[in-house]
Amino acid sequence: MTQFEALLEAGILTMWLPPWATDDPAKDTRFLATVRARRDALEAYVRGEGPEPGAWSLDEALKLRVKGDPKGPRPLPSAFRTGGGHG
């Protein structure tokens, strides 16, 4: 995994963490804790503070969702959306 790939994956995982999930990680569900841990490991790798993360499956993490967990990732910020042609 390149650092760019790790940064990209970390950004995608951030979109699975609802804004309120940053308030108190101790209140995370198993799903949110799993996503947060993977994102943090990826960010540590990019900063050179941790080893390259091993294989991981979002599909497996999604099986941990419970009522109240996000059904999908948050929409991308408008700067990343396509179709807004600047003509």
C-alpha positions as CSV (number, residue, x, y, z in Angstrom):
1,M,0.0,0.0,0.0
2,T,1.3,3.4,-0.9
3,Q,0.9,6.3,1.4
4,F,-1.4,7.9,-1.2
5,E,-3.6,4.8,-1.2
6,A,-3.6,4.9,2.6
7,L,-4.6,8.6,2.6
8,L,-7.4,8.0,0.1
9,E,-8.8,5.1,2.2
10,A,-8.6,7.1,5.4
11,G,-10.6,9.9,3.7
12,I,-13.2,7.5,2.5
13,L,-13.5,6.0,6.0
14,T,-13.9,9.4,7.5
15,M,-17.1,9.8,5.4
16,W,-18.5,6.8,7.3
17,L,-18.0,8.5,10.7
18,P,-21.0,10.8,11.4
19,P,-20.0,14.3,12.7
20,W,-21.2,13.4,16.2
21,A,-18.9,10.4,16.3
22,T,-15.9,12.7,17.0
23,D,-17.5,13.9,20.3
24,D,-16.6,10.9,22.5
25,P,-14.9,7.8,21.0
26,A,-15.8,6.0,24.2
27,K,-19.4,6.0,23.1
28,D,-18.6,4.5,19.7
29,T,-20.6,1.4,18.6
30,R,-18.5,-1.6,17.4
31,F,-18.9,-0.4,13.9
32,L,-17.7,3.1,14.5
33,A,-14.8,1.9,16.7
34,T,-13.7,-0.4,13.9
35,V,-13.9,2.3,11.2
36,R,-12.1,4.8,13.5
37,A,-9.4,2.4,14.4
38,R,-8.7,1.6,10.7
39,R,-8.7,5.3,9.8
40,D,-6.3,6.1,12.6
41,A,-4.0,3.3,11.6
42,L,-3.9,4.5,8.0
43,E,-3.3,8.1,9.1
44,A,-0.4,6.9,11.4
45,Y,1.1,5.1,8.5
46,V,0.9,8.2,6.3
47,R,2.6,10.2,9.0
48,G,5.3,7.6,9.4
49,E,4.2,6.9,12.9
50,G,2.9,3.3,12.4
51,P,3.4,0.2,10.3
52,E,1.6,-0.4,7.0
53,P,-1.9,-1.6,7.9
54,G,-2.8,-5.1,6.8
55,A,-5.8,-6.2,4.8
56,W,-9.2,-5.0,5.9
57,S,-12.7,-5.3,4.7
58,L,-15.4,-2.6,4.9
59,D,-17.9,-5.3,4.1
60,E,-17.0,-7.1,7.3
61,A,-17.1,-3.9,9.3
62,L,-20.6,-3.1,7.9
63,K,-21.8,-6.4,9.5
64,L,-21.1,-4.8,12.9
65,R,-23.6,-1.9,12.3
66,V,-26.5,-1.6,14.8
67,K,-29.5,0.7,15.0
68,G,-28.2,4.3,14.9
69,D,-25.1,3.6,12.9
70,P,-24.9,5.2,9.5
71,K,-26.6,3.4,6.6
72,G,-24.1,4.8,4.2
73,P,-21.2,7.3,4.1
74,R,-21.9,11.0,4.3
75,P,-22.1,12.8,0.9
76,L,-18.8,14.1,-0.4
77,P,-18.1,17.8,0.2
78,S,-19.2,19.9,-2.8
79,A,-15.6,20.5,-3.8
80,F,-15.4,16.8,-4.7
81,R,-18.7,16.4,-6.5
82,T,-18.7,16.1,-10.3
83,G,-21.1,17.7,-12.8
84,G,-20.9,21.3,-11.7
85,G,-19.1,22.4,-14.9
86,H,-17.5,25.7,-14.9
87,G,-18.1,26.9,-18.4
